[in-house]
Amino acid sequence: MKIEEKARFTVGNLSDVGMVRESNQDYYGRYSGDFGELLLVCDGMGGYKGGEVASQVAVETIASHFQKLGAHFQESNELHQALSLAQQNIAAHAQHNPEMSEMGTTAVVLLIRGEHYWIAWIGDSRIYLRRGGEIEQISRDHSLVQEMVDHGLITEIDAQDHPRRNIITRSLGMKPHPADVKGPLPIYQDDVFLLCSDGLTDYLTAKELNAYLVQEPEQACRELVDEANRRGGKDNTTVQILKVNSGKRYKAKKSVGSINLLTLILAFFATVMGLAATLSLMSTFHLGFFKKNKYVKPTNGTEFITSSPDSLRKDSLKIGESEKDKKNEAKESAKGKQEKQMVKPVEKKANEKKPASGDQKP
């Protein structure tokens, strides 16, 4: 029996109207070909079905552009070009349909080719990457509250519940706005990408999203949409999840804090060991490093300071001439006495009479 090789990617997706809206203005797509793997999520806006049309036009225009490219192209340039074409097509629809004059859409795009990925986005739909157990938002909202956060007017926590959080500063619509593009960036085995509309992120934090992404993509999509609806579901919710099943394994880098702590510990022990070695050496040579300074006063009145009497060399002090004379006289006197003591016994022996041979006692 032939065992099929596991696909390199596992993808799940789901779009739901929510608990309040009557229509779903979100649109998503997944495409594969010589150009690589392409995932998109768009969140439309505008009255009288304008949002529905705008999001669909954006997805289909971007996908069509890449399907015409083949295998050789410059990824970042083509992403910019594809989103620009989407904006032009949406504007053309609006011009021919006055009731859709305010139509527009957000867009997030994930492109994977070989061992790298690229992302592009405009508006407040998001892309997250889960890697090594950690999650990170790798797109950045084009929204009023994000600009307020960037300028220090509010915090990230304040932005989550801000009453104006749904006001976006860029979109694909009547007016051209530039999209942001990132890449190339490496992909690794077990990476998980999450593309979603704000119907999901209005209710769940990044930390909460991370807990769901440990599951298989299809199940995670279902549970995430259900949770958004359970918490209110005031907007349409669209989710696409891609998991990388094969490739290079990710090796987490040590954090700067861990490296600094290890460095401090090693430095501490090195200092202690160095200090111990120094004390041992000082003890051996009697350096007396910790002894208080003592004073040595020569007889000629010159004063010297030394850390220890033992460390003084004989020639380290200049002694006056009078002191030298006294020492020399003392040495000569001692020498003379010693010579006298040695001569006297010899003189006695020299004057002593030897008995004659006839005078010997019987």
Secondary structure, DSSP 8 states (H G I E B T S, - for coil): -------SEEEEEEEE--SS-SS--EEEEEEEETTEEEEEEEEEE-TTTHHHHHHHHHHHHHHHHHHTT-S---HHHHHHHHHHHHHHHHHHHHHH-GGGTT-EE-EEEEEEETTEEEEEEESS-EEEEEETTEEEE-S---BHHHHHHHTTSS-HHHHHT-TTTT-BS--EESS----EEEEEEE--TT-EEEEE-HHHHTT--HHHHHHHTTS-HHHHHHHHHHHHHHTT--S-EEEEEEEE-SS--------HHHHHHHHHHHHHHHHHHHHHHHHHHHHHHT--TTS--EEE--TTS--EEES-GGG--GGGS---HHHHHHHHHHHHHHHHHHHHHHHHHHHHHHH-----GGG---
